[in-house]
Amino acid sequence: MFPAPHPTSRTGTGRAWPSSRSRRVRRARVRLANHQCRSSAISRGRDGWYGVSVMASPDLPQGWRKPRRLLEAHFTPSPFQRKMGGKARGAAFDIVPRSSIMPARPSSAASIGKERDVIGGETYTVYPGVVLGKDVRIGPYAVLGLPGEGQEGELPQTVIGDGARIGAHAVIEAGARIGKGFRCGHGTVIGGDVVIGDGCTVGAGCHLDHVRLAEGVEVQDLVVLGILPLDKYDYHQVGADWEPVVEVGAGSVIRSHTSIYAKVRIGPRFNCGHGVRIRECTTIGEGTTVGTNSQVDGFVTIGKGVLIHTNVHICQFAILEDESYVTAGSVLTNTPHPRCPLAKPCMKGPVIRRGAKVAANVVVGPYVEIGEDALVGAGAAAMKDVPAGQVAVGVPAKPIKSVYELTCPFGWIEHPYTPREGRSEG
Ligand SMILES: CC(C)(COP(=O)(O)OP(=O)(O)OC[C@H]1O[C@@H](n2cnc3c(N)ncnc32)[C@H](O)[C@@H]1OP(=O)(O)O)[C@@H](O)C(=O)NCCC(=O)NCCS
């Protein structure tokens, strides 16, 4: 989608077009948002200035003034391009609203820190209203402060903190606020309502919208944060009044290929595996881990220091209290009779109480409560409550003993579990 015309867009550099003196040196590709221009050429005048002539493609976005035939502009060559003389490469322009050609350089309205370093040569674009900190490096074809869809009039301020490194082809939309030392990978898109704290890293090919990252968050490649669900917002009215943003606490790590929906609140030091999916209206406490390929299916409450292993399915409305543990391949379920006409209103996930452990490949039924510090053995089907501190095994799972009676088969420790302070042996 294309932004609406912006009244403060600039047109070229204001220098005279040196057509009489110029010679055509090479044809160049000129980017027009996603549209390629039909033809273009770079020319070089005797004074060392380059020009570009562009025949715009016929499918200019609506609201953009169509040029009659040629658009003309010129720009100052980078030292490299100057050195290369007529063989200037990669000279590119983004065509901005009002059919002006904005040389891909900061506009006069952008506030530039003193130590700005331009990696992208002439090819990046900074829209009006962008405040760049010191020592910001911008990669080729990156676009900073891009107006969002339908954004008209004065653009909201976009802030890029000191020392930021913006990768090639990255897009940061108008209004984003980004802290110091930001590292942004190639091709990442950051929406206008995103707020990123100091010292964060976002990998390549990510899309962040409706996101608040606290300090020092690492987001790896190909992560999507802030997806808006198509429906379901009114499920049991849970989260109906939540702000549709993803909040990620300080020092968290979100590994590659993960998707997190909006209306998710995550505490500090969250540790997220690869390919995790976390749906809307979910809270996750401090220091919790969600392992690779696991799915947290929305409207879920997860406490502090919880461990969710790989390939785990946490159903909607499940509750996992502090320090509980759900291990590999386990499935928590929430509907007693799937596809019953009243399945949705009767949906209720299990409650895994504080310190309880669900071993590998366990199914935990709807409405089931796994008591504090209890342990459900591998492969069990826990369709009824398990009392606190009990070991339950089998299909269906039945309590067989206290967890405090378990002994280490290797003799390394007398008892793997001991009652926590203030709790009698169950
Ligand atoms: C539940 C568990 C802790 C029981 O350990 P244990 O008490 O040392 O086991 P025991 O050998 O004393 O078993 C006691 C009885 O329960 C049975 N039993 C043990 N685990 C069982 C299980 N998972 N399913 C069915 N029966 C089981 C044993 O066959 C034995 O029955 P018996 O007395 O008729 O012979 C263990 O089997 C277990 O599931 N550990 C978790 C493994 C796991 O998934 N770890 C995840 C890490 S990623």
The ligand as a Tripos MOL2 file, in Angstrom:
@<TRIPOS>MOLECULE
LIG
   48    50     1     0     0
SMALL
NO_CHARGES

@<TRIPOS>ATOM
      1 C1          6.3080  -41.0500   37.1820 C.3       1 LIG1
      2 C2          7.7490  -41.3930   37.4120 C.3       1 LIG1
      3 C3          8.4710  -40.2420   38.0770 C.3       1 LIG1
      4 C4          7.7540  -42.6210   38.2910 C.3       1 LIG1
      5 O1          9.0570  -42.8470   38.6810 O.3       1 LIG1
      6 P1          9.3380  -43.9900   39.8240 P.3       1 LIG1
      7 O2          8.4180  -43.8150   40.9470 O.co2     1 LIG1
      8 O3         10.7990  -43.9880   40.0360 O.co2     1 LIG1
      9 O4          8.9320  -45.2980   39.1050 O.3       1 LIG1
     10 P2          8.7600  -46.7130   39.7340 P.3       1 LIG1
     11 O5          9.6310  -47.5350   38.8860 O.co2     1 LIG1
     12 O6          8.9580  -46.7460   41.1960 O.co2     1 LIG1
     13 O7          7.2410  -47.0150   39.3700 O.3       1 LIG1
     14 C5          6.2760  -47.2510   40.2930 C.3       1 LIG1
     15 C6          5.1490  -47.9480   39.5640 C.3       1 LIG1
     16 O8          4.5600  -47.0180   38.6590 O.3       1 LIG1
     17 C7          4.6550  -47.5140   37.3370 C.3       1 LIG1
     18 N1          5.0220  -46.3990   36.5040 N.ar      1 LIG1
     19 C8          6.0560  -45.5820   36.6360 C.ar      1 LIG1
     20 N2          6.0270  -44.6080   35.6990 N.ar      1 LIG1
     21 C9          4.9470  -44.8630   34.9500 C.ar      1 LIG1
     22 C10         4.3980  -44.2000   33.8410 C.ar      1 LIG1
     23 N3          4.9680  -43.1150   33.3110 N.pl3     1 LIG1
     24 N4          3.2730  -44.6710   33.3120 N.ar      1 LIG1
     25 C11         2.6980  -45.7770   33.8360 C.ar      1 LIG1
     26 N5          3.1800  -46.4320   34.9080 N.ar      1 LIG1
     27 C12         4.2910  -45.9880   35.4580 C.ar      1 LIG1
     28 C13         5.7600  -48.5490   37.3380 C.3       1 LIG1
     29 O9          5.5510  -49.4950   36.3290 O.3       1 LIG1
     30 C14         5.5910  -49.1180   38.7030 C.3       1 LIG1
     31 O10         4.5400  -50.0440   38.6980 O.3       1 LIG1
     32 P3          4.6670  -51.4250   39.4890 P.3       1 LIG1
     33 O11         4.8640  -51.0710   40.9150 O.co2     1 LIG1
     34 O12         3.3900  -52.1000   39.1780 O.co2     1 LIG1
     35 O13         5.8520  -52.1070   38.9140 O.co2     1 LIG1
     36 C15         8.4830  -41.6770   36.0510 C.3       1 LIG1
     37 O14         8.0010  -42.8670   35.4760 O.3       1 LIG1
     38 C16         8.2710  -40.5730   35.0540 C.2       1 LIG1
     39 O15         7.3070  -40.5250   34.3090 O.2       1 LIG1
     40 N6          9.2500  -39.6380   34.9990 N.am      1 LIG1
     41 C17         9.1750  -38.4780   34.1600 C.3       1 LIG1
     42 C18         9.9730  -38.6990   32.8840 C.3       1 LIG1
     43 C19         9.7860  -37.5180   31.9780 C.2       1 LIG1
     44 O16         8.8740  -37.4560   31.2170 O.2       1 LIG1
     45 N7         10.6830  -36.5560   32.0860 N.am      1 LIG1
     46 C20        10.5860  -35.4000   31.2890 C.3       1 LIG1
     47 C21        11.9300  -34.8120   31.1320 C.3       1 LIG1
     48 S1         12.0540  -33.9780   29.6400 S.3       1 LIG1
@<TRIPOS>BOND
     1     1     2 1
     2     2     3 1
     3     2     4 1
     4     2    36 1
     5     4     5 1
     6     5     6 1
     7     6     7 2
     8     6     8 1
     9     6     9 1
    10     9    10 1
    11    10    11 2
    12    10    12 1
    13    10    13 1
    14    13    14 1
    15    14    15 1
    16    15    16 1
    17    15    30 1
    18    16    17 1
    19    17    18 1
    20    17    28 1
    21    18    19 ar
    22    18    27 ar
    23    19    20 ar
    24    20    21 ar
    25    21    22 ar
    26    21    27 ar
    27    22    23 1
    28    22    24 ar
    29    24    25 ar
    30    25    26 ar
    31    26    27 ar
    32    28    29 1
    33    28    30 1
    34    30    31 1
    35    31    32 1
    36    32    33 2
    37    32    34 1
    38    32    35 1
    39    36    37 1
    40    36    38 1
    41    38    39 2
    42    38    40 1
    43    40    41 1
    44    41    42 1
    45    42    43 1
    46    43    44 2
    47    43    45 1
    48    45    46 1
    49    46    47 1
    50    47    48 1
@<TRIPOS>SUBSTRUCTURE
     1 LIG1         1 GROUP 0 **** ****
